[in-house]
């Protein structure tokens, strides 16, 4: 996609995966974010105004035109990670937590402004624009990495991934 996106994504995606995040939204529409990119957009939403986790889910759904609804299993662990990183503070608000950005979180957003703006732009694109070849290849790469990350403990999964990739390569090469 963009050179700066590739570099930033590679650096931060592994951190999100480390915390058990895989982008969420499975079965709820097309995958728009990986865990690394989701961190930036959630932090941006909190920077705009303090928010509860449920509000973040609904705001992402609204801003994507209904094309993407992250699961609570993607958002709440991400909020915990942002809290651990010192990028947000959480305060009790009834039986919910209200998340507010910290100066450290604001500095992080400022350092990554170009990346955040690119993600926001992508959210506003019609679904057809998200189907370009570069985007689809990126999503394939992310899916392979995500599914293969525990290949040492599951050699059958790695063999299955290899087989799928070989079939896809052969099918694409066979197009006329």
Protein Blocks (a to p, Z undefined) as FASTA:
>chain_A
ZZklmmmmmmmmmmmmmnopahianhiaccfbdfklmmmmmmmmmmmpccdfklmmmmmm
mmnnopaccdfklmmmmmmmmmmnopaccddehjaccddddfklmmmmmmmmmmmmmmmm
mmmpcfklmmgfklmmmmmmmmmmmmmmmmmmmmmlmmmmmmmmmmmmmmmmmpZZ
